[in-house]
Amino acid sequence: MNTQVPSSRLTGRRVAVIVALNGFTRPATDFARRHGIILVGRPELKRWAHGEHLYAVVKEEHSPA
């Protein structure tokens, strides 16, 4: 049974996020950057766990410059 709520109903866009505790390889980082995938590693998880809002944690990496 598919219990997913379409992300378009929640925010109007789809977001891909990959979480890893041991970092990401350079090819994985390059691929994610090219395809708009958000990578969340140990440092971001630590900030989130200590009370920083997840949106703030990932926005620094993915805000338009």
Order of alpha helices (4+ residues) and beta strands (2+ residues): alpha-beta-alpha-beta-alpha-alpha
